[in-house]
């Protein structure tokens, strides 16, 4: 540990970036601007987010990834701050442009090679995949993407030989370095299946304190690690489809871990991130960081070297078990197989999560309205009784989907 890191005790560092609340966090960050800004290019004396090797690539990526689709000049100051903190794993997509990244690269010549850039396509059609990639390259002004992924894969069988061939071609052309997918439904099956394919380099998957204790998830993660696949966690906070579902289920456990983490000097939000990083097989975690307050808090958690104790992890696990009925675990194959016309229950739950937990009403409605009209018309009146009986978490699926039909219509 160098002198700069020694000057920041664990308690001081976490207190600086998150424990005292958003307002004081921002004030503390500004107060330390001389230190934080001392080395815009990341000098050796500058405190930085730790890194892990991404699968078999040999590339070291920051444990905390920059989530979001920065598409305007307004984003540059936040991107610059992330770079100063050593966050070198950035997410973008052709839909939102990522033009802010392009402007950053122009402003800082030579910086592109220091960033591990991920871009997405929602298509499994080879021609559309290539068009989406080319659009991203044009928007950002770069000749290549480090990790190109197909978004929202829920069946590993959908990654057929056509996709393998286009991935190999794009690598051969130098447009991408690595290929993979994202998943937030049937994650364990997708991860386990990918480990057997032999041509997947990286996966971005829902993974959090609610899911990490499941035997299937543990086995799937180990299979991917053995296959050399780099893993990135998303949905780190395990947000619920409807927060008021927790009313009446708050327990002594929830109070215990809230007090425990506050006494340790970090927030519950930070504790949930640190729980993910306890698993060395997870290379990074993408987190939406739209402002400096959240960025600094998350970076503080990523720089903090103190591990969560077994008691900390036990409290998180107990709380997860006590509030199972409030969280959709993404095991869509179970409920959707018995839902009328295979209504995409997990996707509707995700739309509700965007609406209530993220307060992103536009994204929630956009997500919901991508469902076929016939399906949306049926959501409010369908009988979900069998699906509810099959749900391992005992979610009130009917009640939640009827709420979605009202709020997202």
C-alpha positions as a printed NumPy array, in Angstrom:
array([[  0.   ,   0.   ,   0.   ],
       [  1.514,   3.362,  -1.007],
       [  1.652,   6.537,   1.102],
       [ -1.517,   7.996,  -0.353],
       [ -3.525,   4.88 ,   0.465],
       [ -2.058,   4.803,   3.964],
       [ -3.242,   8.358,   4.533],
       [ -6.802,   7.189,   4.127],
       [ -7.864,   4.808,   6.859],
       [-10.731,   2.507,   5.983],
       [-13.136,   4.424,   8.216],
       [-12.054,   7.805,   6.812],
       [-12.357,   6.614,   3.251],
       [-15.827,   5.165,   3.575],
       [-16.963,   8.13 ,   5.638],
       [-15.715,  10.434,   2.881],
       [-17.757,   8.665,   0.246],
       [-21.077,   7.479,   1.461],
       [-21.772,   6.808,   5.092],
       [-22.987,  10.282,   6.   ],
       [-25.55 ,  10.61 ,   3.243],
       [-25.643,  12.049,  -0.255],
       [-25.331,  15.727,   0.662],
       [-22.373,  15.377,   2.989],
       [-20.811,  12.854,   0.608],
       [-20.717,  15.392,  -2.176],
       [-19.364,  18.05 ,   0.171],
       [-16.64 ,  15.673,   1.341],
       [-15.699,  14.81 ,  -2.221],
       [-15.348,  18.492,  -3.108],
       [-13.367,  19.128,   0.088],
       [-10.907,  16.455,  -1.02 ],
       [-10.753,  17.698,  -4.615],
       [ -7.063,  18.512,  -4.306],
       [ -6.329,  14.888,  -3.526],
       [ -8.851,  13.348,  -5.902],
       [ -7.739,  15.507,  -8.81 ],
       [ -4.019,  15.316,  -8.201],
       [ -3.404,  12.97 , -11.099],
       [ -5.853,  13.211, -13.993],
       [ -3.993,  10.431, -15.771],
       [ -3.999,   8.139, -12.75 ],
       [ -0.536,   8.565, -11.255],
       [  0.84 ,   5.923,  -8.911],
       [  0.078,   7.988,  -5.794],
       [ -3.579,   8.383,  -6.66 ],
       [ -6.093,   6.095,  -4.872],
       [ -7.78 ,   3.912,  -7.471],
       [-10.45 ,   1.23 ,  -7.738],
       [ -8.945,  -2.252,  -7.575],
       [ -8.817,  -4.504, -10.633],
       [ -9.382,  -8.164, -11.44 ],
       [ -8.453, -10.217, -14.484],
       [-11.38 , -10.713, -16.859],
       [-11.7  , -14.419, -17.528],
       [ -9.006, -15.834, -19.798],
       [ -8.45 , -12.526, -21.583],
       [ -5.546, -11.469, -19.385],
       [ -7.062,  -7.973, -19.252],
       [ -7.334,  -6.284, -15.86 ],
       [-10.673,  -4.525, -15.432],
       [-11.86 ,  -2.365, -12.561],
       [-14.032,  -4.175, -10.021],
       [-16.53 ,  -1.35 , -10.449],
       [-17.738,  -0.726, -13.989],
       [-19.258,   2.478, -15.334],
       [-22.878,   1.662, -16.155],
       [-24.936,   4.002, -18.306],
       [-25.013,   5.246, -21.872],
       [-23.302,   8.609, -21.774],
       [-24.316,  10.306, -25.002],
       [-23.708,  14.038, -24.587],
       [-20.925,  16.483, -23.739],
       [-22.664,  16.977, -20.373],
       [-21.374,  13.554, -19.324],
       [-17.664,  14.274, -19.817],
       [-16.936,  15.566, -16.298],
       [-18.429,  12.395, -14.771],
       [-16.486,  10.185, -17.186],
       [-13.304,  12.077, -16.316],
       [-13.912,  11.539, -12.613],
       [-14.491,   7.82 , -13.184],
       [-11.237,   7.591, -15.138],
       [ -9.351,   9.355, -12.343],
       [-10.703,   6.799,  -9.902],
       [ -9.316,   3.983, -12.057],
       [-12.67 ,   2.816, -13.429],
       [-11.633,   1.444, -16.818],
       [-14.595,  -0.836, -17.663],
       [-17.284,   1.177, -19.474],
       [-20.685,   0.209, -20.89 ],
       [-22.427,   1.593, -23.951],
       [-24.912,   0.571, -26.65 ],
       [-25.778,   1.642, -30.171],
       [-29.234,   2.834, -29.105],
       [-27.981,   5.497, -26.711],
       [-24.888,   6.358, -28.709],
       [-22.105,   6.668, -26.175],
       [-21.092,   9.9  , -27.862],
       [-19.955,  11.231, -24.498],
       [-17.262,   8.559, -24.535],
       [-16.219,   9.65 , -28.005],
       [-15.887,  13.253, -26.849],
       [-13.843,  12.086, -23.855],
       [-11.464,  10.123, -26.101],
       [-10.983,  13.183, -28.325],
       [-10.275,  15.366, -25.33 ],
       [ -7.777,  12.853, -23.914],
       [ -5.672,  11.45 , -26.772],
       [ -4.348,   7.974, -26.069],
       [ -7.04 ,   7.236, -23.495],
       [ -9.   ,   4.764, -25.642],
       [ -6.421,   2.009, -25.135],
       [ -6.758,   2.372, -21.347],
       [-10.481,   1.551, -21.399],
       [-12.197,  -1.832, -21.7  ],
       [-15.339,  -0.875, -23.6  ],
       [-18.492,  -3.   , -23.74 ],
       [-21.296,  -2.504, -26.241],
       [-24.594,  -4.321, -26.719],
       [-26.969,  -5.401, -29.412],
       [-30.458,  -6.71 , -28.772],
       [-30.513,  -8.635, -32.025],
       [-29.566, -12.226, -32.761],
       [-29.728, -11.609, -36.506],
       [-26.133, -11.473, -37.82 ],
       [-26.733,  -8.6  , -40.234],
       [-28.458,  -6.487, -37.568],
       [-25.735,  -7.297, -35.056],
       [-23.122,  -5.936, -37.458],
       [-25.173,  -2.79 , -38.154],
       [-25.582,  -2.157, -34.43 ],
       [-21.86 ,  -2.573, -33.879],
       [-20.967,  -0.273, -36.767],
       [-23.327,   2.382, -35.401],
       [-21.632,   2.223, -32.005],
       [-18.17 ,   2.476, -33.572],
       [-19.321,   5.504, -35.555],
       [-20.899,   7.223, -32.559],
       [-17.862,   6.782, -30.346],
       [-15.269,   7.29 , -33.034],
       [-13.348,   4.114, -32.294],
       [-12.292,   1.263, -34.546],
       [-13.072,  -1.533, -32.113],
       [-15.125,  -2.643, -29.11 ],
       [-13.437,  -4.74 , -26.457],
       [-16.474,  -6.82 , -25.457],
       [-19.489,  -7.056, -27.766],
       [-22.54 ,  -8.732, -26.219],
       [-26.034,  -9.798, -27.174],
       [-28.412,  -8.3  , -24.63 ],
       [-31.003, -10.203, -22.591],
       [-30.346, -13.815, -23.56 ],
       [-32.735, -16.122, -21.691],
       [-32.087, -19.38 , -23.553],
       [-28.564, -20.529, -24.345],
       [-29.97 , -22.428, -27.342],
       [-30.63 , -19.074, -29.023],
       [-26.876, -18.595, -29.461],
       [-26.624, -20.718, -32.565],
       [-23.837, -21.389, -35.05 ],
       [-24.711, -18.305, -37.103],
       [-23.925, -16.117, -34.111],
       [-20.694, -17.959, -33.419],
       [-19.573, -17.396, -36.994],
       [-20.358, -13.677, -37.004],
       [-18.536, -13.272, -33.681],
       [-15.476, -15.003, -35.131],
       [-15.661, -12.843, -38.263],
       [-15.868,  -9.603, -36.288],
       [-12.875, -10.684, -34.223],
       [-10.955, -11.485, -37.399],
       [-11.779,  -8.033, -38.794],
       [-10.54 ,  -6.393, -35.599],
       [-13.906,  -4.782, -34.836],
       [-14.262,  -6.652, -31.542],
       [-11.798,  -8.345, -29.225],
       [-14.194, -10.539, -27.243],
       [-17.792, -11.736, -27.467],
       [-20.514, -12.664, -25.001],
       [-24.012, -11.862, -23.774],
       [-26.066, -10.411, -20.936],
       [-28.735, -12.3  , -19.046],
       [-31.294, -11.5  , -16.357],
       [-33.686, -14.408, -16.88 ],
       [-32.819, -18.068, -16.368],
       [-29.315, -16.9  , -15.494],
       [-28.022, -20.152, -14.028],
       [-29.032, -22.169, -17.092],
       [-27.52 , -19.586, -19.435],
       [-24.238, -19.48 , -17.52 ],
       [-23.959, -23.255, -17.293],
       [-24.772, -23.614, -20.986],
       [-22.247, -20.952, -22.011],
       [-19.491, -22.799, -20.164],
       [-20.029, -25.726, -22.528],
       [-20.031, -23.739, -25.78 ],
       [-16.339, -22.931, -25.892],
       [-16.638, -19.576, -27.688],
       [-18.078, -17.194, -25.088],
       [-15.545, -14.781, -23.562],
       [-17.682, -12.767, -21.156],
       [-21.129, -12.679, -19.555],
       [-22.977,  -9.853, -17.821],
       [-25.457, -11.472, -15.441],
       [-27.882, -10.606, -12.684],
       [-26.003, -11.52 ,  -9.515],
       [-26.506, -10.141,  -6.027],
       [-26.773, -10.992,  -2.328],
       [-30.157, -12.615,  -2.923],
       [-28.898, -14.978,  -5.621],
       [-25.299, -15.76 ,  -4.69 ],
       [-26.248, -18.33 ,  -2.049],
       [-28.28 , -20.482,  -4.424],
       [-26.572, -23.769,  -5.219],
       [-27.431, -23.538,  -8.92 ],
       [-25.919, -20.067,  -9.179],
       [-22.765, -21.081,  -7.319],
       [-22.255, -24.055,  -9.617],
       [-22.931, -21.992, -12.748],
       [-20.437, -19.309, -11.733],
       [-17.771, -21.932, -11.044],
       [-18.438, -23.569, -14.42 ],
       [-17.919, -20.263, -16.209],
       [-14.738, -19.531, -14.281],
       [-13.394, -22.985, -15.174],
       [-14.219, -22.274, -18.834],
       [-12.325, -18.972, -18.677],
       [-15.412, -16.791, -19.066],
       [-15.222, -13.35 , -17.447],
       [-18.275, -12.526, -15.314],
       [-19.829,  -9.127, -14.61 ],
       [-22.605,  -8.665, -12.051],
       [-25.608,  -6.408, -12.63 ],
       [-28.715,  -5.676, -10.565],
       [-26.411,  -5.534,  -7.548],
       [-28.995,  -3.989,  -5.232],
       [-31.6  ,  -6.717,  -5.846],
       [-34.295,  -4.102,  -6.302],
       [-37.873,  -5.3  ,  -5.981],
       [-40.62 ,  -4.953,  -8.551],
       [-42.686,  -2.939,  -6.1  ],
       [-41.022,  -1.529,  -2.975],
       [-44.233,  -1.359,  -0.936],
       [-44.283,  -5.149,  -1.11 ],
       [-41.86 ,  -5.031,   1.799],
       [-44.428,  -3.422,   4.104],
       [-45.169,  -5.894,   6.867],
       [-42.1  ,  -8.024,   6.178],
       [-39.378,  -5.817,   7.65 ],
       [-37.672,  -7.927,  10.254],
       [-35.239,  -7.731,  13.117],
       [-32.656,  -8.963,  10.623],
       [-33.134,  -5.908,   8.411],
       [-32.673,  -3.601,  11.389],
       [-29.655,  -5.575,  12.571],
       [-27.726,  -5.359,   9.326],
       [-28.67 ,  -1.725,   8.741],
       [-27.25 ,  -0.767,  12.139],
       [-24.274,  -3.085,  11.726],
       [-23.165,  -1.622,   8.402],
       [-23.709,   1.94 ,   9.513],
       [-21.548,   1.268,  12.572],
       [-18.828,  -0.086,  10.279],
       [-18.848,   3.169,   8.343],
       [-20.607,   2.277,   5.098],
       [-24.126,   2.212,   3.725],
       [-26.299,  -0.782,   2.946],
       [-25.909,   0.069,  -0.745],
       [-22.134,  -0.229,  -0.39 ],
       [-22.463,  -3.432,   1.636],
       [-24.442,  -5.056,  -1.16 ],
       [-21.682,  -4.203,  -3.635],
       [-19.004,  -5.523,  -1.296],
       [-20.937,  -8.77 ,  -0.868],
       [-20.624,  -9.385,  -4.615],
       [-16.894,  -8.678,  -4.596],
       [-16.431, -11.268,  -1.865],
       [-16.588, -13.779,  -4.725],
       [-13.225, -13.555,  -6.572],
       [-14.807, -15.236,  -9.615],
       [-16.831, -12.064, -10.335],
       [-14.523,  -9.747, -12.264],
       [-16.592,  -6.579, -12.06 ],
       [-19.962,  -5.049, -11.283],
       [-21.737,  -2.578, -13.548],
       [-23.558,   0.082, -11.596],
       [-25.613,   2.959, -12.945],
       [-23.761,   6.043, -11.745],
       [-25.494,   9.125, -13.163],
       [-23.912,  11.598, -10.736],
       [-20.774,  12.202,  -8.706],
       [-22.463,  11.344,  -5.412],
       [-23.184,   7.762,  -6.445],
       [-19.88 ,   7.449,  -8.275],
       [-17.846,   8.433,  -5.223],
       [-19.819,   6.186,  -2.866],
       [-19.443,   3.155,  -5.123],
       [-15.76 ,   3.846,  -5.751],
       [-15.152,   4.107,  -2.019],
       [-16.666,   0.661,  -1.512],
       [-14.528,  -0.745,  -4.347],
       [-11.325,   0.717,  -2.905],
       [-12.035,  -0.431,   0.636],
       [-10.002,  -3.579,   1.289],
       [-11.81 ,  -4.729,   4.427],
       [-13.817,  -7.875,   3.698],
       [-17.322,  -8.431,   4.966],
       [-17.325, -10.828,   7.898],
       [-19.143, -14.15 ,   7.971],
       [-21.703, -12.487,  10.248],
       [-22.24 ,  -9.706,   7.702],
       [-22.855, -12.24 ,   4.955],
       [-25.122, -14.287,   7.21 ],
       [-27.305, -11.253,   7.932],
       [-27.663, -10.472,   4.221],
       [-28.512, -14.098,   3.481],
       [-31.07 , -14.239,   6.284],
       [-32.736, -11.047,   5.114],
       [-32.882, -12.393,   1.574],
       [-34.566, -15.577,   2.825],
       [-37.04 , -13.665,   4.998],
       [-38.127, -11.424,   2.106],
       [-38.187, -13.962,  -0.726],
       [-41.745, -13.091,  -1.665],
       [-40.722,  -9.54 ,  -2.56 ],
       [-38.098, -10.365,  -5.194],
       [-38.322, -11.844,  -8.692],
       [-35.267, -14.097,  -9.057],
       [-35.504, -14.274, -12.843],
       [-36.237, -18.024, -13.048],
       [-38.677, -17.37 , -15.872],
       [-38.665, -20.945, -17.166],
       [-40.637, -21.996, -14.082],
       [-43.522, -19.529, -14.1  ],
       [-43.752, -18.618, -17.769],
       [-44.081, -22.216, -18.897],
       [-47.47 , -22.405, -17.133],
       [-48.626, -18.808, -17.712],
       [-51.418, -18.208, -20.236],
       [-49.843, -17.807, -23.69 ],
       [-46.466, -17.833, -21.921],
       [-46.859, -14.232, -20.78 ],
       [-43.295, -12.926, -20.128],
       [-43.71 , -12.552, -16.375],
       [-40.036, -11.887, -15.629],
       [-39.87 ,  -9.082, -18.178],
       [-42.973,  -7.392, -16.756],
       [-41.445,  -7.669, -13.274],
       [-38.334,  -5.98 , -14.618],
       [-40.447,  -3.159, -16.063],
       [-42.03 ,  -2.672, -12.638],
       [-38.576,  -2.588, -11.071],
       [-37.504,   0.199, -13.431],
       [-40.685,   2.097, -12.595],
       [-40.633,   1.83 ,  -8.799],
       [-37.102,   0.978,  -7.669],
       [-35.216,   3.013, -10.295],
       [-37.917,   5.686, -10.68 ],
       [-37.256,   5.569, -14.431],
       [-40.812,   5.765, -15.698],
       [-39.827,   6.334, -19.313],
       [-37.634,   3.242, -19.459],
       [-40.282,   1.192, -17.639],
       [-43.022,   2.118, -20.099],
       [-40.722,   1.675, -23.089],
       [-39.807,  -1.794, -21.835],
       [-43.459,  -2.686, -21.275],
       [-44.68 ,  -1.36 , -24.628],
       [-42.212,  -3.51 , -26.522],
       [-44.476,  -6.422, -25.61 ],
       [-46.984,  -7.331, -28.333],
       [-50.341,  -5.596, -27.961],
       [-52.163,  -8.92 , -27.638],
       [-49.99 ,  -9.885, -24.677],
       [-50.458,  -6.498, -22.981],
       [-54.217,  -6.793, -23.337],
       [-54.173, -10.213, -21.678],
       [-51.882,  -9.327, -18.77 ],
       [-54.603,  -7.673, -16.685],
       [-57.114, -10.539, -16.87 ],
       [-54.982, -13.698, -17.086],
       [-55.138, -16.379, -14.403],
       [-51.725, -16.707, -12.75 ],
       [-52.705, -19.152, -10.023],
       [-50.612, -22.046, -11.352],
       [-47.627, -19.773, -11.951],
       [-47.904, -18.458,  -8.404],
       [-47.914, -21.99 ,  -7.018],
       [-44.81 , -22.811,  -9.054],
       [-42.897, -19.658,  -8.07 ],
       [-40.07 , -20.625,  -5.66 ],
       [-40.262, -17.19 ,  -4.03 ],
       [-44.069, -17.203,  -3.751],
       [-44.503, -13.862,  -5.486],
       [-48.   , -12.424,  -5.828],
       [-47.599, -12.594,  -9.601],
       [-51.215, -11.794, -10.47 ],
       [-51.36 ,  -8.729,  -8.254],
       [-48.043,  -7.385,  -9.542],
       [-48.827,  -7.92 , -13.213],
       [-52.245,  -6.309, -12.878],
       [-50.497,  -3.338, -11.278],
       [-48.149,  -3.23 , -14.259],
       [-51.064,  -3.168, -16.689],
       [-52.442,  -0.108, -14.892],
       [-49.253,   1.818, -14.261],
       [-47.35 ,   1.128, -17.469],
       [-50.171,   1.227, -20.015]])
